[in-house]
Amino acid sequence: MPKTLLIIAHAPSPNTIALAEAARRGATHPDVGDVTARLCSPFEITSGDLAAIDGLLLGTTENIGYMAGATKDMFDRCYNDWLGRHEALPVGIYIRAGLDGTATRRALEGIVGAQRWRLVAPPLILHGDWSDSYPGEVEELAMGMAAGLDAGIF
């Protein structure tokens, strides 16, 4: 039975669009197995979107030392509806951080913990000036997550 990975990526710039596309590429790599990936903006997400997924990959930018407003808006709209409904949901996170990403990481880890979701890996923080290696790192995270879903590890 195919698995579904929802990628929620805030992508306001060409670089963050490249990261979101890398996540989709990794999640749908031919070596992954039978996984369907859906890429959405946080603004498109409604509380019902988690009902039919097997895993979640969340990408956000760091804005003023915190998660992007778009990501926070999604949680503002959906958080309470998600409580107690998706426990043990496998989650991966990547953060495009101009600073160090610490506050964004802490906030997202707090949300993941409160929702009783499971982080499949430590959050990937892509901080500082842009590096051409960043899309590859996100692609690898997404590929690993999708392969883990397909294999029943997560």
matplotlib code that plots the C-alpha trace (Angstrom):
import matplotlib.pyplot as plt

x = [0.0, 1.5, 2.5, 1.9, 4.4, 3.1, 5.7, 4.7, 7.3, 7.4, 9.2, 9.2, 12.4, 14.2, 16.5, 13.7, 11.8, 14.9, 14.7, 11.1, 11.7, 14.6, 12.3, 9.8, 12.6, 14.0, 10.6, 9.8, 13.2, 12.8, 14.9, 12.5, 9.7, 5.9, 5.6, 3.5, 4.6, 2.4, 4.1, 2.0, 2.5, 1.6, -1.1, -2.8, -3.0, -6.2, -6.7, -8.0, -4.8, -3.1, -5.9, -4.7, -0.9, 1.8, 4.5, 5.1, 8.2, 8.1, 10.3, 10.4, 12.5, 13.8, 12.3, 13.5, 14.8, 11.6, 9.7, 8.2, 4.9, 3.3, 4.3, 3.1, -0.2, -0.7, -0.2, -2.5, -5.2, -4.7, -2.9, -5.9, -7.7, -4.6, -4.2, -4.7, -5.6, -2.2, 0.0, 3.2, 3.1, 6.7, 8.0, 11.1, 12.1, 14.4, 15.0, 16.6, 18.1, 19.9, 20.9, 21.5, 18.0, 18.0, 14.7, 12.9, 14.2, 13.1, 9.6, 9.1, 10.4, 7.9, 5.1, 6.1, 6.3, 3.0, 1.3, 3.0, 4.5, 7.9, 10.9, 12.7, 15.9, 17.3, 16.0, 18.2, 19.3, 20.7, 22.2, 24.3, 24.9, 23.4, 25.3, 24.8, 24.9, 21.6, 19.2, 21.2, 20.9, 17.1, 16.8, 18.7, 16.4, 13.3, 14.6, 15.5, 12.1, 10.2, 12.3, 11.7, 7.9, 8.0, 10.0, 7.7, 10.5, 8.5]
y = [0.0, 3.4, 5.8, 9.6, 12.2, 15.7, 18.4, 21.8, 24.3, 28.1, 29.2, 32.9, 33.2, 31.4, 29.7, 28.4, 27.3, 25.3, 23.7, 22.8, 21.3, 19.3, 17.9, 16.8, 15.3, 13.4, 12.1, 10.9, 9.4, 6.1, 4.3, 5.3, 2.9, 3.4, 6.9, 9.8, 13.3, 16.3, 19.8, 22.6, 26.1, 26.6, 28.9, 26.0, 23.7, 23.1, 20.9, 18.0, 17.7, 15.4, 12.9, 10.8, 11.1, 8.8, 11.4, 15.1, 17.1, 20.7, 23.4, 26.9, 30.0, 31.7, 35.2, 37.6, 34.6, 32.6, 30.5, 32.2, 33.9, 31.6, 28.6, 30.1, 31.1, 27.4, 26.3, 29.1, 27.8, 24.0, 23.3, 22.7, 20.6, 18.4, 17.7, 14.1, 13.1, 12.3, 11.0, 9.3, 11.0, 10.8, 14.3, 15.8, 19.5, 21.7, 25.4, 27.9, 30.2, 33.5, 33.4, 30.2, 28.7, 27.9, 29.6, 28.2, 24.7, 25.0, 26.3, 23.5, 20.8, 22.1, 21.8, 18.4, 17.2, 18.7, 17.1, 13.8, 13.5, 11.7, 13.5, 11.1, 13.0, 16.1, 19.3, 20.2, 23.8, 25.5, 28.6, 31.5, 32.5, 30.4, 27.2, 25.2, 22.1, 23.0, 21.5, 18.3, 18.1, 18.7, 16.1, 13.6, 14.2, 13.8, 10.7, 9.1, 10.0, 8.6, 5.4, 5.0, 5.3, 2.8, 0.3, 0.7, 2.1, 5.2]
z = [0.0, -1.0, 1.7, 1.6, 2.7, 3.0, 2.5, 3.9, 2.8, 3.3, 0.1, -0.3, -2.4, -5.2, -2.7, -0.5, -3.6, -4.5, -1.1, -1.5, -4.9, -3.5, -0.8, -3.4, -5.5, -2.6, -1.5, -5.0, -5.9, -7.8, -5.1, -2.4, -3.1, -3.1, -1.7, -2.9, -2.0, -1.9, -1.6, -0.1, 1.2, 4.9, 3.7, 1.8, 4.8, 6.7, 9.8, 7.7, 5.6, 8.1, 8.1, 5.1, 5.4, 6.8, 7.4, 7.4, 6.3, 7.4, 5.9, 7.2, 7.2, 10.3, 10.5, 13.3, 15.2, 15.0, 12.5, 9.5, 10.0, 7.4, 9.4, 12.6, 10.9, 9.9, 13.5, 14.7, 12.5, 12.9, 16.1, 18.4, 15.8, 15.4, 19.2, 20.0, 16.4, 14.8, 17.7, 16.6, 13.2, 11.8, 11.2, 9.6, 9.8, 7.8, 8.7, 6.4, 9.0, 8.4, 12.1, 14.0, 13.9, 17.6, 18.5, 15.5, 16.2, 19.9, 18.9, 16.4, 18.7, 21.3, 18.9, 17.8, 21.4, 22.4, 19.4, 20.3, 16.9, 16.4, 14.9, 12.6, 12.7, 14.4, 12.7, 9.7, 10.2, 7.0, 8.6, 7.4, 3.8, 1.1, 0.2, -3.0, -0.8, 1.0, -1.7, -1.6, 2.2, 2.1, -0.7, 1.4, 4.4, 2.3, 0.6, 3.9, 5.3, 2.3, 2.3, 6.0, 5.5, 2.6, 4.7, 7.7, 9.9, 10.7]

ax = plt.figure().add_subplot(projection="3d")
ax.plot(x, y, z, "-o")
ax.set_aspect("equal")
plt.show()
